[in-house]
Amino acid sequence: MYEKPSIAIVSNIILEPYYSPLMIQYFGLNSELLFVPYGEQNRSEYKEQLYHYEMIVLWLNFEGLFPDVYNKIDSEEIAGQDVVREAVNLCESLIADMVPYRNARILLLSFEDLYRKTNVVIGHRYNSLIDKINIMLADLSETKAAFIDLKSLIAEIGISNAYNSKGKYRWNAPYSKILIENVAQEIHKQYLIEEGHTKKCLVLDCDNVLWGGILSEDGIENIKLGSSGLGRMYQDFQRLAVFMWNHGIILTVCSKNNLSDVIVMFREHNEMLLKEEHIACFQVNWEDKTGNIRKIAQKLNISLDSMVFVDDSLYEIEAVKAMLPSVVGILFSRDLEYRNFNCFHLKKDVDITAVKQRNATYRTNEFREELRVQYVDDADYIKNLDIKIDIHKMTSIEYSRVSELTQRTNKCTNGKRYTVAEIKMHVALEAVKFYSVFVSDRFADLGLVGAIEIEGDILTLFSLSCRALGRGVEEEMLHYIKERHLIKSVEYHFTGKNDALKKSFRETFPNAVLTNDRDN
């Protein structure tokens, strides 16, 4: 999955004995791992190494920094607000030390004080000190670092399983192997999120998945769905589905049912959290589900390996697994293990306008299909689509969407992926020209669906969303580049699905060299 991922960890505790094998387990044998003792991150040998790392994790142990702070607060030697200020300033300074490493994504782990034993004598009375610090750090890191909730990771395994007293007193290694593995998994998760490695589409069965009961047999009035009782589990699952939609996942329905009944359920049942507008494609009929999933992929122009299928029938799950092995299947049950959805790696901040535009494109595709059959010639079809293409210099507000586009696109792309931080760095270069591509047609506004980067005489980025294909947009983008730039080289990375674009590059820029091309 990765060429050579590199992770550096700056910490005031010892992590090496457990972390090295865990990082190899998650990132592979080619991964590089660097441990930097806190306080020495500005030494020349570490600064030189850190410059080449993709991700830098900042993990400071509160007890190690402030070993007797609570007794000092209780004895009024220091004020709690002063501790809060000192801890936040310390982290702010550490993050500032990372500024030179513009290519690196920064992860900051929250503080925790669950190591304390005072609850034995005073009970579990709430102390807000750590939470005050973490709230301020969350605000501080909003644009500078991803902020990871260490207390939540400890809660998953339990306090008694999170610490290692022998390691603490012998080697300054206070945390257990179990907790360190949880943190390693989280670092891996954040790496995947930044790299854009995620499934794109959730395919949902209806009966006993989105609601309890068989719609065609029980009728809408007897369906179990609501905020309490037996219907609560289905509404909870819908709540997750809506959350995923808000964060860019395509939702589709694949159900053996009557389409009219399902549409009525979506439109009229007042306990439905999922609405008709959330669903990009309804494939509801009495045909086999493997064939219907193939049709969904074809209609949305996405690959099967980007899809996850949820059904309450083990037979259907196994049938899809046998016929469509690249589709991930999840069996829905009363005791659904939500951890199975960890194949999705979603960004926290997503442009909801882009999400709505994407869904509108998918939902209006049937109108485009109806229009297409009216014309024998593709040129006539495209002309009657009334396509409008706007290509302009990329603005800062578009960085996040362009980053998402480069990471999600596998077909009409030169294979270049960018994080927001990398885009900011490239835009600052004088030789770089970055363009955004907006498209609309007579049925919907597709929004920002393409991006181009030219560095000198090199085409370094070409990316167009699959939902904009078949409209002549890619040809217009190539023409735009050819008219304005003398291209001598095209950077090309094979994705497994972008061979057709390579042919277009060669036809448009016949004298240009395709770098990184396997056929050269």
URJO-V191628 format. One record per residue. N is the residue number from 1. RES is the residue in one small letter. SS is DSSP state (h for helix, s for strand, l for the rest). PHI is phi as a letter, one per 40 degrees, with the letter a starting at -180 (none if undefined). D_FIRST is the distance of its C-alpha to the first C-alpha in whole Angstrom. Layout:
n->N res->RES ss->SS phi->PHI d_first->D_FIRST
n->N res->RES ss->SS phi->PHI d_first->D_FIRST
This chain:
n->1 res->m ss->l phi->none d_first->0
n->2 res->y ss->l phi->b d_first->4
n->3 res->e ss->l phi->c d_first->7
n->4 res->k ss->l phi->a d_first->9
n->5 res->p ss->l phi->c d_first->10
n->6 res->s ss->s phi->b d_first->13
n->7 res->i ss->s phi->b d_first->15
n->8 res->a ss->s phi->b d_first->19
n->9 res->i ss->s phi->b d_first->22
n->10 res->v ss->s phi->b d_first->25
n->11 res->s ss->s phi->a d_first->27
n->12 res->n ss->l phi->b d_first->31
n->13 res->i ss->l phi->b d_first->30
n->14 res->i ss->l phi->c d_first->29
n->15 res->l ss->l phi->b d_first->25
n->16 res->e ss->h phi->d d_first->24
n->17 res->p ss->h phi->d d_first->25
n->18 res->y ss->h phi->c d_first->23
n->19 res->y ss->h phi->c d_first->20
n->20 res->s ss->h phi->d d_first->19
n->21 res->p ss->h phi->c d_first->18
n->22 res->l ss->h phi->c d_first->16
n->23 res->m ss->h phi->c d_first->14
n->24 res->i ss->h phi->c d_first->13
n->25 res->q ss->h phi->c d_first->13
n->26 res->y ss->h phi->c d_first->10
n->27 res->f ss->h phi->b d_first->8
n->28 res->g ss->l phi->g d_first->9
n->29 res->l ss->l phi->c d_first->12
n->30 res->n ss->l phi->c d_first->11
n->31 res->s ss->l phi->c d_first->11
n->32 res->e ss->s phi->b d_first->15
n->33 res->l ss->s phi->b d_first->17
n->34 res->l ss->s phi->b d_first->20
n->35 res->f ss->s phi->b d_first->23
n->36 res->v ss->s phi->b d_first->26
n->37 res->p ss->s phi->c d_first->29
n->38 res->y ss->l phi->d d_first->31
n->39 res->g ss->l phi->h d_first->34
n->40 res->e ss->l phi->b d_first->32
n->41 res->q ss->l phi->c d_first->29
n->42 res->n ss->l phi->c d_first->32
n->43 res->r ss->l phi->c d_first->33
n->44 res->s ss->h phi->d d_first->32
n->45 res->e ss->h phi->c d_first->30
n->46 res->y ss->h phi->c d_first->27
n->47 res->k ss->h phi->c d_first->28
n->48 res->e ss->h phi->c d_first->27
n->49 res->q ss->h phi->c d_first->23
n->50 res->l ss->h phi->c d_first->22
n->51 res->y ss->l phi->d d_first->23
n->52 res->h ss->l phi->b d_first->19
n->53 res->y ss->l phi->c d_first->17
n->54 res->e ss->l phi->c d_first->15
n->55 res->m ss->s phi->b d_first->16
n->56 res->i ss->s phi->b d_first->20
n->57 res->v ss->s phi->b d_first->21
n->58 res->l ss->s phi->b d_first->25
n->59 res->w ss->s phi->b d_first->26
n->60 res->l ss->l phi->b d_first->30
n->61 res->n ss->l phi->c d_first->32
n->62 res->f ss->h phi->c d_first->35
n->63 res->e ss->h phi->c d_first->37
n->64 res->g ss->h phi->c d_first->36
n->65 res->l ss->h phi->c d_first->37
n->66 res->f ss->l phi->b d_first->40
n->67 res->p ss->l phi->c d_first->42
n->68 res->d ss->l phi->b d_first->45
n->69 res->v ss->h phi->c d_first->45
n->70 res->y ss->h phi->c d_first->46
n->71 res->n ss->h phi->c d_first->49
n->72 res->k ss->h phi->c d_first->50
n->73 res->i ss->h phi->c d_first->49
n->74 res->d ss->h phi->c d_first->52
n->75 res->s ss->l phi->c d_first->54
n->76 res->e ss->l phi->g d_first->54
n->77 res->e ss->l phi->c d_first->53
n->78 res->i ss->l phi->b d_first->50
n->79 res->a ss->l phi->c d_first->49
n->80 res->g ss->h phi->d d_first->46
n->81 res->q ss->h phi->c d_first->46
n->82 res->d ss->h phi->c d_first->46
n->83 res->v ss->h phi->c d_first->43
n->84 res->v ss->h phi->d d_first->41
n->85 res->r ss->h phi->c d_first->42
n->86 res->e ss->h phi->c d_first->41
n->87 res->a ss->h phi->c d_first->38
n->88 res->v ss->h phi->c d_first->36
n->89 res->n ss->h phi->c d_first->38
n->90 res->l ss->h phi->c d_first->36
n->91 res->c ss->h phi->c d_first->32
n->92 res->e ss->h phi->c d_first->33
n->93 res->s ss->h phi->c d_first->34
n->94 res->l ss->h phi->c d_first->31
n->95 res->i ss->h phi->c d_first->29
n->96 res->a ss->h phi->c d_first->31
n->97 res->d ss->h phi->c d_first->30
n->98 res->m ss->l phi->c d_first->27
n->99 res->v ss->l phi->d d_first->28
n->100 res->p ss->l phi->c d_first->27
n->101 res->y ss->l phi->c d_first->24
n->102 res->r ss->l phi->c d_first->23
n->103 res->n ss->l phi->c d_first->20
n->104 res->a ss->l phi->c d_first->19
n->105 res->r ss->s phi->c d_first->18
n->106 res->i ss->s phi->b d_first->21
n->107 res->l ss->s phi->b d_first->21
n->108 res->l ss->s phi->b d_first->25
n->109 res->l ss->s phi->c d_first->25
n->110 res->s ss->l phi->c d_first->29
n->111 res->f ss->l phi->c d_first->32
n->112 res->e ss->l phi->a d_first->33
n->113 res->d ss->l phi->b d_first->37
n->114 res->l ss->l phi->c d_first->36
n->115 res->y ss->l phi->c d_first->37
n->116 res->r ss->l phi->c d_first->41
n->117 res->k ss->l phi->b d_first->43
n->118 res->t ss->l phi->c d_first->46
n->119 res->n ss->h phi->c d_first->46
n->120 res->v ss->h phi->c d_first->47
n->121 res->v ss->h phi->b d_first->51
n->122 res->i ss->h phi->b d_first->50
n->123 res->g ss->l phi->g d_first->48
n->124 res->h ss->l phi->c d_first->45
n->125 res->r ss->l phi->c d_first->46
n->126 res->y ss->l phi->c d_first->44
n->127 res->n ss->l phi->b d_first->43
n->128 res->s ss->l phi->c d_first->42
n->129 res->l ss->h phi->d d_first->41
n->130 res->i ss->h phi->c d_first->37
n->131 res->d ss->h phi->c d_first->37
n->132 res->k ss->h phi->c d_first->39
n->133 res->i ss->h phi->c d_first->37
n->134 res->n ss->h phi->c d_first->34
n->135 res->i ss->h phi->c d_first->35
n->136 res->m ss->h phi->c d_first->36
n->137 res->l ss->h phi->c d_first->32
n->138 res->a ss->h phi->c d_first->31
n->139 res->d ss->h phi->c d_first->33
n->140 res->l ss->h phi->c d_first->32
n->141 res->s ss->l phi->c d_first->28
n->142 res->e ss->l phi->d d_first->28
n->143 res->t ss->l phi->b d_first->27
n->144 res->k ss->l phi->b d_first->26
n->145 res->a ss->l phi->a d_first->24
n->146 res->a ss->s phi->c d_first->22
n->147 res->f ss->s phi->b d_first->25
n->148 res->i ss->s phi->b d_first->24
n->149 res->d ss->l phi->c d_first->26
n->150 res->l ss->h phi->c d_first->27
n->151 res->k ss->h phi->c d_first->30
n->152 res->s ss->h phi->c d_first->28
n->153 res->l ss->h phi->c d_first->26
n->154 res->i ss->h phi->c d_first->29
n->155 res->a ss->h phi->c d_first->30
n->156 res->e ss->h phi->c d_first->28
n->157 res->i ss->h phi->b d_first->29
n->158 res->g ss->l phi->g d_first->32
n->159 res->i ss->h phi->d d_first->34
n->160 res->s ss->h phi->c d_first->35
n->161 res->n ss->h phi->c d_first->32
n->162 res->a ss->l phi->c d_first->30
n->163 res->y ss->s phi->b d_first->32
n->164 res->n ss->l phi->b d_first->33
n->165 res->s ss->h phi->c d_first->37
n->166 res->k ss->h phi->c d_first->37
n->167 res->g ss->h phi->c d_first->34
n->168 res->k ss->h phi->c d_first->35
n->169 res->y ss->h phi->c d_first->39
n->170 res->r ss->h phi->c d_first->37
n->171 res->w ss->h phi->b d_first->34
n->172 res->n ss->l phi->g d_first->34
n->173 res->a ss->l phi->b d_first->31
n->174 res->p ss->l phi->c d_first->32
n->175 res->y ss->s phi->b d_first->29
n->176 res->s ss->l phi->c d_first->29
n->177 res->k ss->h phi->c d_first->26
n->178 res->i ss->h phi->c d_first->25
n->179 res->l ss->h phi->c d_first->25
n->180 res->i ss->h phi->c d_first->23
n->181 res->e ss->h phi->c d_first->20
n->182 res->n ss->h phi->c d_first->21
n->183 res->v ss->h phi->c d_first->20
n->184 res->a ss->h phi->c d_first->17
n->185 res->q ss->h phi->c d_first->16
n->186 res->e ss->h phi->c d_first->17
n->187 res->i ss->h phi->c d_first->16
n->188 res->h ss->h phi->c d_first->12
n->189 res->k ss->h phi->c d_first->13
n->190 res->q ss->h phi->c d_first->15
n->191 res->y ss->h phi->c d_first->12
n->192 res->l ss->h phi->c d_first->10
n->193 res->i ss->h phi->c d_first->13
n->194 res->e ss->h phi->c d_first->14
n->195 res->e ss->h phi->c d_first->10
n->196 res->g ss->l phi->g d_first->12
n->197 res->h ss->l phi->c d_first->9
n->198 res->t ss->l phi->a d_first->12
n->199 res->k ss->l phi->c d_first->14
n->200 res->k ss->l phi->b d_first->17
n->201 res->c ss->s phi->b d_first->20
n->202 res->l ss->s phi->b d_first->22
n->203 res->v ss->s phi->b d_first->24
n->204 res->l ss->s phi->b d_first->27
n->205 res->d ss->l phi->c d_first->30
n->206 res->c ss->l phi->b d_first->34
n->207 res->d ss->s phi->c d_first->36
n->208 res->n ss->l phi->g d_first->35
n->209 res->v ss->l phi->b d_first->32
n->210 res->l ss->l phi->c d_first->33
n->211 res->w ss->s phi->a d_first->37
n->212 res->g ss->s phi->c d_first->39
n->213 res->g ss->l phi->h d_first->41
n->214 res->i ss->l phi->b d_first->41
n->215 res->l ss->h phi->d d_first->42
n->216 res->s ss->h phi->c d_first->44
n->217 res->e ss->h phi->b d_first->46
n->218 res->d ss->h phi->c d_first->47
n->219 res->g ss->l phi->g d_first->47
n->220 res->i ss->h phi->c d_first->46
n->221 res->e ss->h phi->c d_first->48
n->222 res->n ss->h phi->b d_first->47
n->223 res->i ss->l phi->c d_first->43
n->224 res->k ss->s phi->c d_first->42
n->225 res->l ss->l phi->a d_first->40
n->226 res->g ss->l phi->i d_first->41
n->227 res->s ss->l phi->c d_first->41
n->228 res->s ss->l phi->a d_first->43
n->229 res->g ss->h phi->g d_first->43
n->230 res->l ss->h phi->c d_first->42
n->231 res->g ss->h phi->c d_first->40
n->232 res->r ss->h phi->c d_first->38
n->233 res->m ss->h phi->c d_first->35
n->234 res->y ss->h phi->c d_first->35
n->235 res->q ss->h phi->c d_first->35
n->236 res->d ss->h phi->c d_first->33
n->237 res->f ss->h phi->c d_first->30
n->238 res->q ss->h phi->c d_first->31
n->239 res->r ss->h phi->c d_first->31
n->240 res->l ss->h phi->c d_first->27
n->241 res->a ss->h phi->c d_first->27
n->242 res->v ss->h phi->c d_first->29
n->243 res->f ss->h phi->d d_first->27
n->244 res->m ss->h phi->c d_first->24
n->245 res->w ss->h phi->c d_first->25
n->246 res->n ss->h phi->c d_first->27
n->247 res->h ss->l phi->b d_first->23
n->248 res->g ss->l phi->g d_first->22
n->249 res->i ss->l phi->c d_first->21
n->250 res->i ss->s phi->c d_first->23
n->251 res->l ss->s phi->b d_first->26
n->252 res->t ss->s phi->b d_first->27
n->253 res->v ss->s phi->b d_first->30
n->254 res->c ss->s phi->b d_first->30
n->255 res->s ss->s phi->a d_first->33
n->256 res->k ss->s phi->c d_first->36
n->257 res->n ss->l phi->a d_first->39
n->258 res->n ss->l phi->c d_first->41
n->259 res->l ss->h phi->d d_first->40
n->260 res->s ss->h phi->c d_first->43
n->261 res->d ss->h phi->c d_first->43
n->262 res->v ss->h phi->c d_first->39
n->263 res->i ss->h phi->c d_first->40
n->264 res->v ss->h phi->c d_first->43
n->265 res->m ss->h phi->c d_first->41
n->266 res->f ss->h phi->c d_first->39
n->267 res->r ss->h phi->c d_first->42
n->268 res->e ss->h phi->b d_first->44
n->269 res->h ss->l phi->c d_first->43
n->270 res->n ss->l phi->c d_first->44
n->271 res->e ss->l phi->c d_first->41
n->272 res->m ss->l phi->c d_first->38
n->273 res->l ss->l phi->c d_first->36
n->274 res->l ss->l phi->c d_first->34
n->275 res->k ss->l phi->b d_first->36
n->276 res->e ss->h phi->d d_first->36
n->277 res->e ss->h phi->c d_first->34
n->278 res->h ss->h phi->c d_first->31
n->279 res->i ss->s phi->c d_first->30
n->280 res->a ss->s phi->c d_first->29
n->281 res->c ss->s phi->a d_first->30
n->282 res->f ss->s phi->b d_first->32
n->283 res->q ss->s phi->b d_first->32
n->284 res->v ss->s phi->b d_first->35
n->285 res->n ss->s phi->a d_first->37
n->286 res->w ss->l phi->b d_first->38
n->287 res->e ss->l phi->c d_first->35
n->288 res->d ss->l phi->c d_first->33
n->289 res->k ss->h phi->c d_first->30
n->290 res->t ss->h phi->c d_first->27
n->291 res->g ss->h phi->c d_first->29
n->292 res->n ss->h phi->c d_first->29
n->293 res->i ss->h phi->c d_first->25
n->294 res->r ss->h phi->c d_first->25
n->295 res->k ss->h phi->c d_first->28
n->296 res->i ss->h phi->c d_first->26
n->297 res->a ss->h phi->d d_first->23
n->298 res->q ss->h phi->c d_first->25
n->299 res->k ss->h phi->c d_first->28
n->300 res->l ss->h phi->c d_first->25
n->301 res->n ss->l phi->f d_first->23
n->302 res->i ss->l phi->b d_first->20
n->303 res->s ss->l phi->c d_first->17
n->304 res->l ss->h phi->c d_first->18
n->305 res->d ss->h phi->c d_first->14
n->306 res->s ss->h phi->b d_first->15
n->307 res->m ss->s phi->b d_first->18
n->308 res->v ss->s phi->b d_first->19
n->309 res->f ss->s phi->b d_first->23
n->310 res->v ss->s phi->b d_first->25
n->311 res->d ss->s phi->a d_first->28
n->312 res->d ss->l phi->c d_first->31
n->313 res->s ss->l phi->b d_first->32
n->314 res->l ss->h phi->c d_first->30
n->315 res->y ss->h phi->c d_first->31
n->316 res->e ss->h phi->c d_first->29
n->317 res->i ss->h phi->c d_first->26
n->318 res->e ss->h phi->c d_first->26
n->319 res->a ss->h phi->c d_first->27
n->320 res->v ss->h phi->c d_first->24
n->321 res->k ss->h phi->c d_first->22
n->322 res->a ss->h phi->c d_first->24
n->323 res->m ss->h phi->c d_first->24
n->324 res->l ss->l phi->b d_first->21
n->325 res->p ss->l phi->c d_first->18
n->326 res->s ss->l phi->c d_first->15
n->327 res->v ss->l phi->c d_first->18
n->328 res->v ss->s phi->c d_first->17
n->329 res->g ss->s phi->b d_first->21
n->330 res->i ss->s phi->b d_first->23
n->331 res->l ss->s phi->c d_first->26
n->332 res->f ss->l phi->c d_first->29
n->333 res->s ss->l phi->a d_first->31
n->334 res->r ss->l phi->d d_first->34
n->335 res->d ss->l phi->b d_first->32
n->336 res->l ss->l phi->d d_first->29
n->337 res->e ss->l phi->c d_first->26
n->338 res->y ss->h phi->c d_first->24
n->339 res->r ss->h phi->c d_first->21
n->340 res->n ss->h phi->c d_first->20
n->341 res->f ss->h phi->c d_first->19
n->342 res->n ss->h phi->c d_first->16
n->343 res->c ss->h phi->c d_first->14
n->344 res->f ss->l phi->c d_first->15
n->345 res->h ss->l phi->b d_first->14
n->346 res->l ss->l phi->b d_first->17
n->347 res->k ss->l phi->c d_first->19
n->348 res->k ss->l phi->c d_first->22
n->349 res->d ss->l phi->b d_first->24
n->350 res->v ss->l phi->b d_first->24
n->351 res->d ss->l phi->c d_first->27
n->352 res->i ss->h phi->c d_first->29
n->353 res->t ss->h phi->c d_first->31
n->354 res->a ss->h phi->c d_first->27
n->355 res->v ss->h phi->c d_first->27
n->356 res->k ss->h phi->c d_first->30
n->357 res->q ss->h phi->c d_first->30
n->358 res->r ss->h phi->c d_first->27
n->359 res->n ss->h phi->c d_first->29
n->360 res->a ss->h phi->c d_first->32
n->361 res->t ss->h phi->c d_first->30
n->362 res->y ss->h phi->c d_first->29
n->363 res->r ss->h phi->c d_first->32
n->364 res->t ss->l phi->c d_first->34
n->365 res->n ss->h phi->c d_first->33
n->366 res->e ss->h phi->c d_first->35
n->367 res->f ss->h phi->c d_first->38
n->368 res->r ss->h phi->c d_first->36
n->369 res->e ss->h phi->c d_first->36
n->370 res->e ss->h phi->c d_first->40
n->371 res->l ss->h phi->c d_first->40
n->372 res->r ss->h phi->d d_first->38
n->373 res->v ss->l phi->c d_first->41
n->374 res->q ss->l phi->c d_first->44
n->375 res->y ss->l phi->b d_first->43
n->376 res->v ss->l phi->c d_first->42
n->377 res->d ss->l phi->c d_first->41
n->378 res->d ss->h phi->c d_first->38
n->379 res->a ss->h phi->c d_first->40
n->380 res->d ss->h phi->c d_first->42
n->381 res->y ss->h phi->c d_first->40
n->382 res->i ss->h phi->c d_first->38
n->383 res->k ss->h phi->c d_first->41
n->384 res->n ss->h phi->c d_first->42
n->385 res->l ss->l phi->c d_first->39
n->386 res->d ss->l phi->f d_first->40
n->387 res->i ss->l phi->c d_first->37
n->388 res->k ss->s phi->b d_first->37
n->389 res->i ss->s phi->b d_first->34
n->390 res->d ss->s phi->b d_first->35
n->391 res->i ss->s phi->b d_first->33
n->392 res->h ss->s phi->a d_first->33
n->393 res->k ss->s phi->d d_first->32
n->394 res->m ss->l phi->c d_first->30
n->395 res->t ss->l phi->b d_first->31
n->396 res->s ss->h phi->c d_first->30
n->397 res->i ss->h phi->c d_first->30
n->398 res->e ss->h phi->c d_first->27
n->399 res->y ss->h phi->d d_first->25
n->400 res->s ss->h phi->c d_first->23
n->401 res->r ss->h phi->c d_first->23
n->402 res->v ss->h phi->c d_first->22
n->403 res->s ss->h phi->d d_first->19
n->404 res->e ss->h phi->d d_first->18
n->405 res->l ss->h phi->c d_first->19
n->406 res->t ss->h phi->c d_first->16
n->407 res->q ss->h phi->c d_first->14
n->408 res->r ss->h phi->c d_first->15
n->409 res->t ss->l phi->c d_first->16
n->410 res->n ss->l phi->b d_first->14
n->411 res->k ss->l phi->c d_first->17
n->412 res->c ss->l phi->c d_first->20
n->413 res->t ss->s phi->a d_first->18
n->414 res->n ss->l phi->c d_first->18
n->415 res->g ss->l phi->g d_first->14
n->416 res->k ss->l phi->c d_first->15
n->417 res->r ss->l phi->b d_first->14
n->418 res->y ss->l phi->b d_first->16
n->419 res->t ss->l phi->c d_first->17
n->420 res->v ss->h phi->c d_first->21
n->421 res->a ss->h phi->c d_first->21
n->422 res->e ss->h phi->c d_first->20
n->423 res->i ss->h phi->c d_first->22
n->424 res->k ss->h phi->d d_first->25
n->425 res->m ss->h phi->c d_first->25
n->426 res->h ss->h phi->c d_first->24
n->427 res->v ss->h phi->c d_first->27
n->428 res->a ss->l phi->c d_first->29
n->429 res->l ss->l phi->c d_first->29
n->430 res->e ss->l phi->c d_first->33
n->431 res->a ss->l phi->c d_first->31
n->432 res->v ss->s phi->c d_first->29
n->433 res->k ss->s phi->b d_first->30
n->434 res->f ss->s phi->b d_first->27
n->435 res->y ss->s phi->b d_first->29
n->436 res->s ss->s phi->b d_first->28
n->437 res->v ss->s phi->b d_first->29
n->438 res->f ss->s phi->b d_first->31
n->439 res->v ss->s phi->b d_first->32
n->440 res->s ss->s phi->a d_first->35
n->441 res->d ss->l phi->a d_first->37
n->442 res->r ss->l phi->c d_first->40
n->443 res->f ss->l phi->b d_first->38
n->444 res->a ss->l phi->a d_first->35
n->445 res->d ss->s phi->c d_first->34
n->446 res->l ss->s phi->c d_first->30
n->447 res->g ss->s phi->g d_first->30
n->448 res->l ss->s phi->c d_first->28
n->449 res->v ss->s phi->b d_first->25
n->450 res->g ss->s phi->a d_first->25
n->451 res->a ss->s phi->a d_first->24
n->452 res->i ss->s phi->b d_first->25
n->453 res->e ss->s phi->b d_first->25
n->454 res->i ss->s phi->b d_first->27
n->455 res->e ss->s phi->b d_first->27
n->456 res->g ss->l phi->g d_first->30
n->457 res->d ss->l phi->b d_first->30
n->458 res->i ss->s phi->b d_first->26
n->459 res->l ss->s phi->c d_first->25
n->460 res->t ss->s phi->c d_first->22
n->461 res->l ss->s phi->a d_first->21
n->462 res->f ss->s phi->a d_first->22
n->463 res->s ss->s phi->a d_first->20
n->464 res->l ss->s phi->b d_first->22
n->465 res->s ss->l phi->d d_first->22
n->466 res->c ss->h phi->c d_first->22
n->467 res->r ss->h phi->c d_first->25
n->468 res->a ss->h phi->b d_first->27
n->469 res->l ss->l phi->c d_first->27
n->470 res->g ss->l phi->g d_first->30
n->471 res->r ss->l phi->b d_first->32
n->472 res->g ss->l phi->g d_first->32
n->473 res->v ss->h phi->c d_first->30
n->474 res->e ss->h phi->c d_first->28
n->475 res->e ss->h phi->c d_first->31
n->476 res->e ss->h phi->c d_first->33
n->477 res->m ss->h phi->c d_first->30
n->478 res->l ss->h phi->c d_first->30
n->479 res->h ss->h phi->c d_first->33
n->480 res->y ss->h phi->d d_first->33
n->481 res->i ss->h phi->c d_first->31
n->482 res->k ss->h phi->c d_first->34
n->483 res->e ss->h phi->c d_first->37
n->484 res->r ss->h phi->b d_first->36
n->485 res->h ss->l phi->b d_first->34
n->486 res->l ss->l phi->c d_first->34
n->487 res->i ss->l phi->c d_first->31
n->488 res->k ss->l phi->b d_first->30
n->489 res->s ss->s phi->a d_first->26
n->490 res->v ss->s phi->b d_first->24
n->491 res->e ss->s phi->c d_first->20
n->492 res->y ss->l phi->b d_first->18
n->493 res->h ss->l phi->b d_first->14
n->494 res->f ss->l phi->c d_first->13
n->495 res->t ss->l phi->b d_first->11
n->496 res->g ss->l phi->g d_first->13
n->497 res->k ss->l phi->b d_first->16
n->498 res->n ss->l phi->b d_first->17
n->499 res->d ss->h phi->c d_first->19
n->500 res->a ss->h phi->c d_first->23
n->501 res->l ss->h phi->c d_first->22
n->502 res->k ss->h phi->d d_first->22
n->503 res->k ss->h phi->c d_first->25
n->504 res->s ss->h phi->c d_first->27
n->505 res->f ss->h phi->d d_first->26
n->506 res->r ss->h phi->c d_first->28
n->507 res->e ss->h phi->c d_first->31
n->508 res->t ss->h phi->c d_first->31
n->509 res->f ss->l phi->b d_first->31
n->510 res->p ss->l phi->c d_first->32
n->511 res->n ss->l phi->c d_first->32
n->512 res->a ss->l phi->c d_first->29
n->513 res->v ss->s phi->c d_first->26
n->514 res->l ss->s phi->c d_first->23
n->515 res->t ss->s phi->c d_first->21
n->516 res->n ss->l phi->g d_first->17
n->517 res->d ss->l phi->c d_first->19
n->518 res->r ss->l phi->c d_first->18
n->519 res->d ss->l phi->c d_first->21
n->520 res->n ss->l phi->c d_first->23
